[in-house]
Amino acid sequence: LYHAALTHGSNHLVVLIAQACELLRAAGMTDPGAMLSHLLSATMDGALRAAEGDGSPLSVLTGPVSRGDAGTVADHLSAVAGAAIDLAAPDILESYRVLARAATVRSLQSGRLSERAAGGLMDVLADSDGRNPT
């Protein structure tokens, strides 16, 4: 479990960064690493500081999922789906869905989202065949 936790935190973060870089390049950014560097460093620092002791990294969660903004999440899914097709990288769309679902569940459990807002997000995040595996 120890090794799995470290692998999940480290290796999957690398994949997430690679996917974000691909999307930024598809959006016309020439140096996605520079664009992501400060944002991700600040986010990771804040989450790790929040995790110290009995704290929760979720206390630094921001963005449309934490606000229950299903409309923006739907817009993101549309944009990511188009880019994923262009990039021949369907894993990016699935990663976005899986992580947004996880953020929804965690936000609901922590009291950041109402059940209604979480339900709206999960509806938007359902697979194209209507399944919602979470």
C-alpha positions, -999 to +999 in steps of 0.1 A: +000+000+000+029+023+008+045+018-026+012+020-044+004+054-026+038+068-036+035+055-072-001+069-075+011+103-062+042+106-083+038+087-115+002+097-121+011+133-115+037+130-143+009+117-166-014+145-156+013+171-163+020+154-197-017+155-206-021+192-195+010+201-216-006+184-246-038+203-242-020+236-238+000+229-270-033+221-288-046+254-275-016+272-291+007+276-261+044+273-272+058+266-237+033+248-216+059+238-190+066+274-182+028+282-181+021+253-157+052+256-135+041+283-111+005+272-110+013+236-102+042+244-078+019+267-058-010+242-059+012+213-048+029+233-021-005+244-007-020+209-008+011+194+009+011+220+036-026+215+041-020+177+044+004+181+073-008+165+105-045+157+102-052+184+076-068+178+042-053+188+009-089+194-003-089+226+016-070+242-013-092+227-040-106+254-063-122+254-097-155+246-113-160+213-096-155+227-061-180+254-070-205+230-084-203+247-118-216+220-141-219+244-170-181+251-170-173+214-165-195+206-196-176+232-216-144+217-204-155+182-215-165+195-249-131+212-254-111+183-241-131+158-262-123+178-293-086+181-285-084+144-275-097+135-309-072+158-327-044+145-306-054+109-309-053+108-271-086+095-257-069+089-223-070+127-217-108+129-218-111+098-196-086+112-171-105+145-169-137+126-162-123+103-136-105+131-117-134+154-119-157+127-105-132+120-077-131+158-070-169+158-069-171+129-045-144+144-023-160+178-024-194+163-014-179+142+014-161+173+028-192+194+028-180+218+000-208+207-023-245+200-018-259+167-030-278+186-057-247+203-070-227+170-069-256+152-087-255+179-115-218+175-119-220+137-120-247+139-146-224+160-168-195+137-161-213+105-170-198+085-199-213+091-234-234+060-229-249+075-197-230+054-173-215+070-142-191+044-127-185+063-094 
